[in-house]
Structure formats: structure tokens, C-alpha cells
């Protein structure tokens, strides 16, 4: 376009850096609330698109629908969860873990639906169910997640969500995700047989915040549809942000969640997206050290005469120790990782 000539127009004009400015090793923080439309057709295409985790070649329209910095961080978390670039699905980032949890639930639950949750679910999730979901005429059952038959017995024809939290906060009890996936598949069929967000199969969601994708990739368990993280904790890693992530391989599910994010909650803001991506780069080494230190502390406490019980899956005394050894991948698959619980 023609350069402005008047002083006032020069003040208001949008100036861009030279080509190649996106080659920096750190993703820029894009604070813009709105984006340039090339022409009316470009704007029409953007507004006609279905909500999705990421932009396409047409770019962005409004920061309430996502930003480049948010998308870059989301792609990074998706990769950690095992959803690679170019695959179906992806990650949506929110301004807190609870924002992600409630958005995922609101995307698929409506009046008359039923959901199954562990009785040891995170307090904020429990509060949302008691203070909101029940008043929306959503039925909720709480079960002991240590025995998969409890999940199986709670399933109904109108069950739309089967929710797991593993490790649980604060007892660190684990849930056998493969077993949960099997009982849901046995009753309703597999997700591959039932594509789309409106089919009769419940969405199996897992809050894996305590383990992070370093130890546990929930989506690797057959039958699990959604992986949720409070990125405020280990993923961010520095106590300087609030963030949450919702990851799935289902484009249909993510479309529904993106609608909730656009209209009710909000995407993670650009600055915190930048901080999250920066924190995630050191997740591997931080989780190794966390595991080494935690095991030493747990062993010390277990031997202390004033401590009656220690809840830590890395200890042989924990009731889910064998499950932890089977399900925690500790960042990679080499035998050396067995020491990093």
C-alpha cells in the first residue's frame, strides 16, 4: 500500500518489520486484538470458518478466537501430548486449568445428560459440578476410581462424560486408563466407529496435571478422548502464570470446545502463552529432578516415626505402585527412566 504522507496518518499507520523477522528462536508476543483483512473476501472467509484450535493460511481475525503466540504454545503442548503437527486434533489453551476443565465439560454436556467422576476429583472441578452442573439438570455420579468396575456400574444410556483424574490430588491414587477405555468401548463402541461430537459414546476425559505428559500421555491409552492439564503447575513451571490445556485427536470435539472458548471463556493471553512455551522447554529436565527429589523425600518421610502414611506412587507401599511402573513413561522409553517417578 502507499506510504502515508500526512503527520497524523503516519502516527496512526501500521508499520511492519522486514521479511524474515519471524526467524527469531523465541516466538514473538503478538498483543494485537485485531488483524488486517486483505479485502472483503478475506474477511468473509475468516468469519465463515468453523472454530478450530489453529489458524490456516487465511490467518487470524480477532484475539478472542486465538493469537499467533497462543497457537505456537498450543502446538508445543499438543506435541508433548502425542498429537503431532499436521495430525487431526490439537490443543486449546485457556487462562486457567479450571477454565479448560469447565470448557471441555460445557462443550459436551447439556440438560438431561449424565457424567461419571471420581470421588477424589480436584476440588475446583467438584465445586463446578455441585454449584453449576447440577443446577443445569446434569446428573453426576461419583465413584471410587481404584476399581474400574465402579466406572462400569455407573454407566448409563445418557452418560456423556467419563472423567478420570490420575494421579489424584492429593492422595496420588492412580486410575487404570486402559481399563476405563475398555469398559467404555465395550458398552458404547470405539470412537473410530462413532465419529462426531453428537454420537452416543461418552467422552473419556483425563486430568493428568500431577503426572504431566512427561510421565503419562493420556491419549496413548486406547479409548481416552481428551487430555487436560493445569499448565499453571509443572508445564509452566515457574509460578508466574495461570494456564490450562485441553488436547484431543477429535476435530469435532475441539470445534465444540472452541465455541465455548470463543463465547464464554477465553484463550490464554499472548504474554502467558509466551511464558508457557518458555517454561515447557525445560519440562524434561525439571521433571527428572522433581522425580529424583520427590522419591528421596517420600522415602525419608516413610521412615520417619512421626509420619503414619505417605501417598506417593513411587514407593512400593503405595497401593498403585505396580500400575505406576506400567503406566508412567518418564519422558522416554529407555530403562534408565525407571528411577524417575
RARANOR-V953450 format. One record per backbone hydrogen bond with DSSP energy under -0.5 kcal/mol. NH is the residue of the N-H (numbers start at 1). CO is the residue of the C=O. Records with the same first field share a line. If there is no record, write none. Layout:
NH=CO / CO
This chain:
10=6
11=7
12=8
13=9
15=13
21=18
23=20
24=21
30=28
31=29
35=61
38=36
43=39
44=40
45=41
46=42
47=43
48=44
49=45 / 46
59=56
63=33
65=62
66=63
71=67
72=68
73=69
74=70
75=71
76=72
77=73
78=74
79=75
80=76
81=77
82=79
83=78
84=82
87=84
90=248
92=246
94=244
95=266
100=96
101=97
102=98
103=99
104=100
105=101
106=102
107=103
108=104 / 105
109=105
112=137
113=110
114=158
115=139
116=161
117=141
119=143
121=118
126=122
127=123
128=124
129=125
130=126
131=127
132=128
133=128
134=129
136=132 / 133
137=134
138=133
139=113 / 137
141=115
143=117
145=143
147=144
150=147
151=147
152=148
153=149
154=150 / 151
155=151 / 152
159=156
160=114
161=114
162=203
163=116 / 161
164=205
166=207
168=173
169=120
170=168
172=168
177=175
180=176
181=177
182=178
183=179
184=180
185=181
186=182
187=183
188=184
189=185
193=190
194=190 / 191
199=196
203=160
204=202
205=162 / 203
206=226
207=164
208=206 / 228
211=208
212=208
215=211 / 212
216=212
218=216
220=217
221=218
222=220
224=221
225=204
226=204
227=247
228=206
229=245
231=229 / 243
232=243
233=230
236=231
237=233
244=94
245=229
246=92
247=227
248=90
249=225
251=249
254=250
255=251
256=252
257=253
258=254
259=255
260=256
261=257
262=258
263=259
264=260
265=260
268=93
273=269
274=270
275=271
276=272
277=273
278=274
279=275
280=276
281=277 / 278
282=279
283=280
286=282
287=283
288=284
289=285
290=286
291=287
292=288
293=289
294=290
295=291
296=292
297=293
298=294
299=295
300=296
301=297
302=298
303=299
304=301
307=304
308=306
312=310
315=312
318=315
321=318
324=320
325=321
326=322
327=323
328=324
329=215 / 327
331=214
332=329 / 330
337=334
338=335
339=336
340=337
341=339
